[in-house]
Amino acid sequence: MEFKEVIGRRRSIRFFDPDRPVERAKIQKMLEAARLASCAVNAHWARAIVGFRDDLTEDQLNRLKTPVAGLNTELAPVHIHFFNDLGVVNRIQGSRLKELVDVGALAPTHGWSHKFVDEFVYPQILKPMTQGPGYPVMSSMDVGVAMCQALLTGVDEGLGVGLVTLNGAVLKEVFKTPDDWIPLSTILVGYPAESWDGGGQRPRPPFEELYFEGEYGRPFPRDPAVVEELKQAKMIQEPAKPHDPKRIEEIKKLAEKYGLPM
Amino acid sequence: MSMADSTGERVELRPMLEYAAVVTWLEGLKQHWGGDPANDDPERLPILEAFCRFVNRDPDQIINETTMLKDGEKRIRIKGRERYANLINEFQDTVEGSRFKKGKWGNTVRSFLIHNGVLLAQGMQGGME
């Protein structure tokens, strides 16, 4: 699948086929994609634990579930739980920045050297940063980027994926994570039991309300020719319609199949 | 185990359609699924009535016990919801018949709560073979 179509085809899948297992190789590909994500100061805060639903006890699964995400979690055979390893910056102390210097990604042309990292970047910027109140938020953004790459790779592999937030305290207990790992979101993975398009691309706010040029309040102009090009590339797809009879019928059938309330 | 009140008296139920929570439920069903929810499934209202007798509460009381007003906003009572989730499971278990029938009876009551704004996702209830 072409990259733009992968973006266009992604849906948050909420009806997974509970009995169809996911190939381990596809899970690995999702993790490989996460590892290659862009990351500030090359720290790599993202950690993931792959949990197979059927390896959990009934009690563990029930405690992990939240009211909103409970059914999806029960249906998805694989859960990839992402964490933020807050301790990584002070463990590596700038060493991964120096790796970037060594391979020429960071060069003296831009002011980078081992000495700069050792004497300035780590002690005067990174270490104090880890003590600031904004540190968990800032570093979690990078985990989000890694998760996004995993998510899209799952779509490219023909899987259904969906992001949920489970009970973090239970995640830490069940998966025995270090104290300084913050539980973030979980990617539910499986084969969709619903149609892949889920009734169409989900509603989004107007482009002009989200993106600006030059200053706040001046919308970035949306060129219809670009929109058309992206439609051709299947990135922008047919939007989901309210009360679509076809989608309603599909949900009714899924509700009957899995014994769900309507 | 059904719930009787402290005096042991049984609740007297009016016709289901006279309860505001039932009207809300049917309106929600119609808005979401279309059709004629009051009539398109002849078991729907009798199932809710059977549950009301099982818990000895009328439909509006059930919603009042699972929601509350706080600072002028409607909130879900977490303990109330959990209690009713368990009661629905118990109710479902009392139903004689197939796994599908049990699931349908339980899910009918869950639907009543869901369309009254009480989130109640209890997972798969058997379903079709």
Boltz contact constraints between the chains, C-beta under 6 A:
constraints:
  - contact:
      token1: [A, 67]
      token2: [B, 119]
      max_distance: 6.0
  - contact:
      token1: [A, 67]
      token2: [B, 121]
      max_distance: 6.0
  - contact:
      token1: [A, 70]
      token2: [B, 121]
      max_distance: 6.0
  - contact:
      token1: [A, 71]
      token2: [B, 121]
      max_distance: 6.0
  - contact:
      token1: [A, 71]
      token2: [B, 123]
      max_distance: 6.0
  - contact:
      token1: [A, 74]
      token2: [B, 123]
      max_distance: 6.0
  - contact:
      token1: [A, 256]
      token2: [B, 128]
      max_distance: 6.0
  - contact:
      token1: [A, 257]
      token2: [B, 127]
      max_distance: 6.0
  - contact:
      token1: [A, 257]
      token2: [B, 128]
      max_distance: 6.0
  - contact:
      token1: [A, 258]
      token2: [B, 124]
      max_distance: 6.0
  - contact:
      token1: [A, 258]
      token2: [B, 127]
      max_distance: 6.0
  - contact:
      token1: [A, 259]
      token2: [B, 103]
      max_distance: 6.0
  - contact:
      token1: [A, 259]
      token2: [B, 124]
      max_distance: 6.0
  - contact:
      token1: [A, 259]
      token2: [B, 125]
      max_distance: 6.0
  - contact:
      token1: [A, 259]
      token2: [B, 126]
      max_distance: 6.0
  - contact:
      token1: [A, 259]
      token2: [B, 127]
      max_distance: 6.0
  - contact:
      token1: [A, 261]
      token2: [B, 107]
      max_distance: 6.0
  - contact:
      token1: [A, 261]
      token2: [B, 110]
      max_distance: 6.0
  - contact:
      token1: [A, 261]
      token2: [B, 111]
      max_distance: 6.0
  - contact:
      token1: [A, 262]
      token2: [B, 111]
      max_distance: 6.0
